[in-house]
Amino acid sequence: MESFFDKYITNVERVEPIKYTGSVVAVKGLMIESTGPRSVIGEICTIEIPSLKTTVMAEVVGLEDKVVRMMAYGETKGIEVGSRVIASGHVLEVPVGPQLLGRVIDATGHPYDGRGDILPETYYPALASPPNPMERAPVNRRIKTGVRAIDSLLTVGKGQRLGIFAGSGVGKSTLLSMIARNTDADVNVIGLIGERGREVLDFINRDLGEEGLKRSVLVVATSDQPSIARLRAAYVTTAIAEYFRDQGKDVMLMFDSVTRFAHAQREIGLATGEPPAQRGYPPSVFDMLPKLLERTGTNDKGSITAFYTVLVDGDDMDEPITDKVRGTLDGHIVLSRDLASKQHYPAIDVLKSISRLSKRVSGKNTLKAATRVKKWIATYKEQEEMIVAGVYQKGNSLEVDEAIDHHAPVEEFLCQEESDHLSIEDTLTKLSELSGIEIPQEEFVEQPAL
């Protein structure tokens, strides 16, 4: 009975006794303008639509004299000049609590799965500051992803943040689903931002499965939703991960995709009058990206290990969003279209990928084994044209001969079926057999002795 009354007590405490109101004066594309109400940037307002006997949530994104500029979280159909606007008195907050596990919510934190209300334990602000850098716990423990190429050659630490960079159709979402199913993190928080509506149920039923969903929270804002919804869904996803981190959990945050988040802010920035800067992106995009990405990682209670997918426009790794994200994160995993065309999945280009913290969370022998395998890959790639053309004669170089002899076993080691469930023990044992370097049992633990 206590939790039943808590729900109502929390709602009463959040009620704003004084309501400030205004009225709509114009609707210009994405932008809704009104005279009043008294409000601040980021405040949530409700717009009444009498003709449809409904309301729509909107967020204040600009102020000029007495004009308030807002963007709606839903359809603007039915809004007319004179429609009443009511300020809520607070910015977007996310209902959080243990009951979020197994649920799918929208950009405002409300249920999206038709399974009834979520009883919140408390509310977290969608917009928050990153942890104090002086209070962040060091990243010194390995986390399992279940992807052999990552766990062996690109080892990830708990609290590390990595980007998955690829063009369209190369396997970003599939790689995320493999990590979601196989990771040993306590909680998965998954943000599907600006993606296809078809992918939502596919991800839940085909990729996550019933067991994966039980320890996951999904935040969904599909590509057909307004840009403000896609933008705020990114912050809601991060806020939920922060809640579980503050409970002392090791959280795996999977974010698909940062590029759609940047596109949403570009639409809003241009609509509010910002000048386009790099390739049409206004300056606010490059200001917001690090503020979002820096919120993850460790604090003094728990950790958020984050994987952010980046859709590389035109496969150009130097385009503005790709370059900014790569410079902010603790590593990057590059997916290769050439490898995908050869049916090499996951299509991870090991030589172009890097985990900046792998040396901290891997044992000495594991690092030696990984370095040897990478050298074989690099040597073979360097001489591939000559080898395939039959120009290279075996015996001319010991290094090249070794790379040729190990090419097929290395390819077999790096390829993995989507449904494979691999333990760290299995991965490191096979790495040891492949490289010929013995990896002791003490390096199989999550915090190996260096």
C-alpha positions, 0 to 999 in steps of 0.5 A, a space after each residue: 500500500 505504501 508504493 500505491 500512495 507514493 505514486 499520488 504523493 509524488 504527483 501532488 508534489 510535482 503540481 505547479 499551483 500557479 499556471 502561466 498561460 498564453 495563446 498561439 499566434 503562428 505556426 511556421 513549419 516546425 515552429 509554433 509561436 505564441 504570446 506568453 506564457 511566462 517560461 524558460 528555455 527547455 520548459 515543457 508546455 501543453 497546447 490545447 487543441 479544442 477541435 480535436 479535444 486533445 492536447 500536445 506537449 511542446 518544448 520552449 526552444 526560443 524567446 524574443 520579446 513576448 514571443 515564445 517559440 516552441 516545438 511540438 512532441 507530436 502532430 501539430 494538426 489542429 493547432 490554430 491561432 488562439 489555441 491556449 498554451 499552458 506552461 508546466 513550470 518544469 523542464 523535461 523530466 524522466 520517470 525512473 525506477 526498477 519498473 523500467 526494466 523490460 519496458 519500451 518508452 517514448 521521448 517523454 518517458 511515457 510507455 510506448 508498449 501498451 503495458 500500462 503506466 510505469 510507477 516511478 521511484 523518482 524523476 531525473 532531468 533529461 538535461 544534466 551535467 556530466 560527472 565531475 572529472 575529479 570524481 570519476 572512478 578509473 576504468 580498470 575492469 574489462 567488460 564482455 561484449 560477446 563479440 570475439 573480434 572486440 573481446 580479443 583485439 579491441 578489449 573494452 573497459 567498464 565505463 569506456 565510450 566507443 563509436 561504431 562507424 559505418 555507412 548504411 547497411 554494413 551491420 551497425 544495428 546487428 552488431 549492437 544486438 549481438 552486444 545487447 544479448 551477450 554482454 555481462 553488464 547489469 542493465 542494457 539501456 537502448 536508444 533507437 533514435 531516428 531509425 525505421 519504425 520496422 526496426 523497433 519490433 524486430 530489435 525486441 523480438 528477433 535481436 533482444 529476445 525475451 531474456 534480453 528484454 528483461 534486463 533492458 530499457 528501450 527508448 524509441 523515437 522513430 524517423 517520422 517523429 518530430 525533430 524535438 522528439 528525436 533530440 530529447 529521446 537521446 537525453 532521456 536514454 542517457 538520463 535512464 542510464 544515469 539513474 541505474 549507474 547511480 544505483 551502483 550498476 554496470 550499465 551498457 548504453 547502446 545508442 543508434 544513432 548519433 547521426 540522427 541526433 545531429 540531424 534533429 538538432 540541425 533541423 531545430 537550429 535552422 528553424 530557429 534562425 541559426 546560420 549553417 556552418 559545416 556542411 549545413 550543420 549549425 554551431 549548436 550541433 557541435 556544442 551539444 555533441 560533447 555535452 551528451 557524450 560526456 555524460 556517460 562513463 564512470 562516476 563514484 557509484 557505477 559505470 556506463 559503458 556506451 556504444 554509439 553508432 555513427 552513420 558515416 555519410 558517403 563513407 567519408 570518415 572525415 565528415 563533420 559529425 564522424 570527426 567530432 564524435 571520433 575525437 570525443 570518445 575513447 575509441 572507435 570500431 570501424 565497419 568495412 563495406 569491403 568486408 561485408 561484401 565478402 560476407 565477413 561478419 561482423 565486418 569489423 576492420 581491426 586495423 582501422 579500429 582502436 580501443 584507447 583503454 584496451 591496454 589497461 584492462 587486458 593482461 600482458 599475454 593477452 596483449 602480446 597475442 592480440 599484437 601478433 594477430 594484428 601484425 599478421 592481418 597488417 602484413 597480409 593486407 599490405 601484400 594482398 595484391 601481390 599474393 592474390 596475383 601470384 607475384 609473391 614467391 613463398 620463402 622471400 619473407 618469413 613475416 609474409 609467409 607467416 601472415 599467409 599461413 595464418 590468414 585463413 585461421 585469422 579470418 575464421 577467428 574474426 567471423 562470428 554468427 549473429 546467434 553465437 554466444 561466446 564467453 571470455 574464456 572461449 574467446 581468449 582460449 581460441 586467441 591463445 591457440 591462434 597466436 601460439 602465446 599461452 594466456 594464463 587463467 588469471 587473465 581471464 578475469 575482468 580485472 587482469 593483473 598487469 
